[in-house]
């Protein structure tokens, strides 16, 4: 009986080892792809689920990205919001509330935020223990366990396009059980973005909160 258990254990270790190698190879390909592209654009669907109420809020819009690390994330429904990541500062503009919040770039990218995943700045091979978790709708699913957990992320999953080697969906769970899910559709690589896409100036009459000194 003991020999059978031992043999089964060896078989499981072998399977996990093979999965680890495959996941490692894929994370390398993903990183190389993000380093090679100049830009991308995609439509997005975001679902935010509150752990306490189990209520889910859906948001939709478009994301633009351009090297090195420039992002424009425009939410058009249910409320208008524009997150503009420039070279030095980040603006978060809530049009309906006439409010603009200003941050340093480091304040936004220093943690394992959704933004880091979709721009390739969250290094999967360095920041996480990565395990391949099967296929789903033609995408490769990876389960991520952070090597250094933080309140904003205790576990995550990413769905990878095996042809483009790009992240197509991300699911993040925080310490409190809240879930942030983001899916990218109509992903286009290396488009030419309109001039000024990654610049922002608060319109007149907008309340500006400057958080760059914090």
Secondary structure by P-SEA (a helix, b strand, c coil): caaaaaaaaaaaaaaaaaaaaaaaaaaaaaaaaaaccccccccbbbbbbbccccbbbbbbbbbbbcccbbbbbbbcccbbbbbbbcccbbbbbbccccbbbbbccccccccccaaaaaacccccccccccccccccccbbbbbbbbcccccccccbbbbbccccccccbbbbbcccbbbbbbbbccccccccccccccbbbbcccbbbbbcccc
